[in-house]
Amino acid sequence: MSKIIAYTRVSTDSQDLKNQKLEILQYADKHQFQINEWSEIKVSSRKTTKERLIDQLLENLETGDTLIVSELSRLGRSVS
């Protein structure tokens, strides 16, 4: 069964995930779907994808799953 996963990330402990969560929840409500899992990370985008848990997240995604972020920069600043 496919699932919807929300990914939120902040770079420092002084930043807050609330705004990202709110945007994702509002989007989900507007499009009438429910988030099945949340991945909440507090680590700089300059860290590796392994340290940002992106590698683990991508490994756990299955065909048909949906990954939602409030903005692409939360996944990383580099296309590579």
C-alpha positions as CSV (number, residue, x, y, z in Angstrom):
1,M,0.0,0.0,0.0
2,S,1.4,3.4,-1.0
3,K,2.1,6.0,1.7
4,I,2.6,9.7,1.9
5,I,5.7,10.9,3.7
6,A,6.4,14.5,4.7
7,Y,10.0,15.6,5.1
8,T,10.9,18.7,7.1
9,R,14.4,20.1,7.9
10,V,15.9,23.0,9.6
11,S,19.6,23.9,9.7
12,T,20.0,25.0,13.3
13,D,18.4,24.3,16.7
14,S,17.2,28.0,16.8
15,Q,15.0,27.4,13.7
16,D,11.5,25.8,14.0
17,L,9.8,23.1,11.9
18,K,6.3,24.5,12.7
19,N,5.9,26.6,9.5
20,Q,7.0,23.7,7.2
21,K,4.6,21.3,9.0
22,L,1.7,23.8,8.7
23,E,2.3,24.4,5.0
24,I,2.3,20.6,4.4
25,L,-0.8,20.0,6.5
26,Q,-2.6,22.8,4.7
27,Y,-1.7,21.3,1.3
28,A,-2.8,17.8,2.5
29,D,-6.1,19.2,3.7
30,K,-6.7,21.1,0.5
31,H,-6.1,18.0,-1.6
32,Q,-7.8,15.7,0.9
33,F,-5.1,13.2,1.8
34,Q,-3.4,12.2,5.0
35,I,0.3,12.1,5.8
36,N,1.3,8.6,6.9
37,E,4.8,9.4,8.1
38,W,6.8,12.5,9.2
39,S,10.6,12.8,8.9
40,E,11.7,15.8,11.0
41,I,15.4,16.6,10.7
42,K,17.6,19.3,12.4
43,V,20.8,19.4,10.4
44,S,22.6,21.8,8.0
45,S,22.1,21.3,4.2
46,R,25.9,21.3,4.0
47,K,25.9,17.9,5.7
48,T,25.9,14.8,3.5
49,T,22.7,13.2,2.4
50,K,23.4,10.3,4.8
51,E,23.7,12.8,7.7
52,R,20.4,14.5,6.6
53,L,18.8,11.0,6.5
54,I,17.9,11.5,2.9
55,D,19.7,8.3,1.8
56,Q,17.6,6.3,4.4
57,L,14.4,8.1,3.4
58,L,15.0,7.3,-0.3
59,E,15.8,3.7,0.5
60,N,12.5,3.3,2.3
61,L,10.4,4.8,-0.5
62,E,8.5,2.3,-2.5
63,T,6.9,2.5,-5.9
64,G,3.7,4.6,-5.6
65,D,4.8,6.4,-2.4
66,T,4.7,10.2,-2.3
67,L,7.3,12.4,-0.7
68,I,6.2,15.9,0.3
69,V,8.4,18.9,1.2
70,S,7.4,22.5,1.9
71,E,10.1,23.6,-0.5
72,L,12.8,21.8,-2.5
73,S,15.6,23.6,-0.6
74,R,14.7,21.4,2.4
75,L,16.0,18.4,0.6
76,G,19.2,20.2,-0.4
77,R,20.7,23.1,-2.2
78,S,22.5,21.1,-4.9
79,V,21.0,19.2,-7.8
80,S,23.8,16.7,-7.6
